[in-house]
Structures are given as C-alpha cells and as structure tokens.
C-alpha cells in the first residue's frame, strides 16, 4: 500500500550533504517525493512509496550523512498527488 509522509528534520542537516544523501537513498529504495532546505536551518521532505520503503528511508535519514546529526524528525501522514520521481527542491 502506498503512503505519503511529510517530514520536518532538525539538527545539523544543512551544509552537510543531507539533501543529496536523502535523494540517493530515496532513489535506491524507489521512493518518490522531494526534499528542500528551510530558511530556519531545518529540512522539509515528502516521501511517497510502499509503507516498508518509506519507513526504511526515514530510518536511514535518521542516521543521516557522515557530517550530519539529526536531532528530531516531525512526521505526519498526508494526502498528496502522485509523485513520479524524487527531487531536490530549491
């Protein structure tokens, strides 16, 4: 079953390759959606895919890239249109 999650990630998540890390892992898992930096130094993301793949992607980003440090992930299930790929938004 396909699910869509909206996330706000805080911690040391900007300037450490977090968006690239997220995109690479999303593509590896076949999860669609997007990720972008917020002005307040947090990162916002939407993940869409099978429940197990989305959960695995959230698990991976919680660990983050080598120089990142995730302090908190706010997560909500949302209704959204169909995403065809995963992109970094600016």
N, C-alpha and C positions, 0 to 999 in steps of 0.2 A: 504494500500500500504506500502510495506517495504522500509525503508530508512536506510542509514548508515551515521553517523556523526562522524567526527574526532574532538576531543576537546583537548585543552591545558588549564589547570586550574592553576591559580596562586593565591597566598595568603599564609595563614598558612594552608597548605594542606599536609605536611609530618610530621610524628610523632604524628598524632592526630587521627589515625584510619580511614583516608579518603578512602583508597582503600577498606577496609573491609565494610565500610558504603556504598560505591558505589556498591560493589558486592551484598550485602544483598538487596539493593533496586532494582538492576537490576534483580535479581532472583525473587523477589516479583512481578515485573512488566512483567516478561517474555522477557526481553531484553537480547540479546546476545552481545558478544564482549569481550573487555578486558580493564584493567586499569593498569598503572605502574608509578612508581616514575621516575623522570628525575634527572640527576645529578645537575641541576641548581635549585633544590627545587620546581619545578613545577610538575604537574601530567599530564600525557597523557592518553587519553582514546579513545576507539572506541565503539560506541553504534549502534546496529542494531536491528530493530524491526518495529512494526507499528508506523506510524508518531505520533499518540497521546501518545503511551507508551514512545517513545524516548523523546518527549517534556516534559512529566511528570518526567522522570528520570533526565533530565537536570534541571528542576525546583527544584527537591529535592536536587541534589548535589550543586546547587547554595546556598542553605541554609547551607549545609554541616553538619558534625557531631558536637556534642556539643562543643568540644575544637578547632574545625577548624574555619577558616574565609576565605571564598572565596572572592578574590579581583576582579578577572576577569576571564571570560571564552571566549576563542577564539574558534569559532565553524565554521566548514566547512562541507558541504555535500560531500561525496566521493563515488567512486565506489569501491567495495570490494567483495571478495568471500563470501560465505555463512558461517556464524558462527553458531556453534551448541550449544554453552553454553556461560557462562560468566566466565572469569578467571582473576586472579591477576597474572600479569607477573612480573618477576624479572630481 
